[in-house]
Every structure is written in C-alpha cells, then in structure tokens.
C-alpha cells in the first residue's frame, strides 16, 4: 500500500474562486448616502445601483440635494431636463417632509418623462 503524503489543493482553490465570483456577481451592494435622511419603512425595497444613477434627496429641513449637492427646489427641473430619459434616479425623502414636496418632485419626473426612478425606503 502506497503512503499518502501530499494533497493537491489546486482543485479546491479553483472551486473557491468560482464560488467567490458567484457571490460577488449576485450580491446586492447598497450604497448609503452621506446625508442623514430617515426614510419611511416599506415592505419592498429596491435600490438601483449603477454608476450613472442620479441621487435626489430631501432632508428633514426640506433642503433638496442633487447628487449630494444642495440645490434650491426650483432648480430641480433645470438639472433634470438635460439628462437622458432612461437614466435611473434614486429618490430619498425624509419621512417628516410634507407630502406636497414629494408630489412636486414626482410631478417634475412626469413632466420630463423620467420613468426610471426608485423611491428609497427602509425594509420593515
């Protein structure tokens, strides 16, 4: 009987690399905003994570941010009018903001025919 003195670990490394590739391609990476916004809770939560995604946020003091830069709410339409209609937009609104301001932003999206947007919420 021949003595077993070594193990070939190359197949195990190959398997681990394939598993790592699968995990990295299927994992959802949620990018947290730098702004302190307490979004409402929802039973569904779908975030678009893309390099070209536009982040629009409204904090508890009703200050609007376009990609983490403070803008007056009157300039939102001007900022959005130059983008492609299929550009994904993430809308993050603090739960204490009055509903009318939220509706105004959604109306702006509809006027500019921007249909690819997500409303960011917390998972219940």
SULHUCOR-V241703 format. One record per backbone hydrogen bond with DSSP energy under -1.0 kcal/mol. CO is the residue of the C=O (numbers start at 1). NH is the residue of the N-H. Records with the same first field share a line. If there is no record, write none. Layout:
CO: NH ; NH
//
This chain:
9: 13
10: 14
11: 15
12: 16
13: 17
14: 18
15: 19
16: 20
17: 21
18: 22
19: 23
20: 24
21: 25
22: 26
23: 27
35: 37
37: 39
38: 95
40: 122
42: 124
50: 53
54: 90
55: 67
56: 92
57: 65
58: 94
59: 62
63: 59
64: 71
65: 57
69: 66
72: 75
73: 76
75: 79
76: 80
77: 81
80: 83
84: 87
88: 54
89: 118
90: 56
91: 120
92: 58
94: 97
98: 101 ; 102
99: 103
100: 104
101: 105
102: 106
103: 107
104: 108
105: 109
106: 110
107: 111
108: 112
109: 114
110: 113
115: 117
116: 89
118: 91
122: 42
//
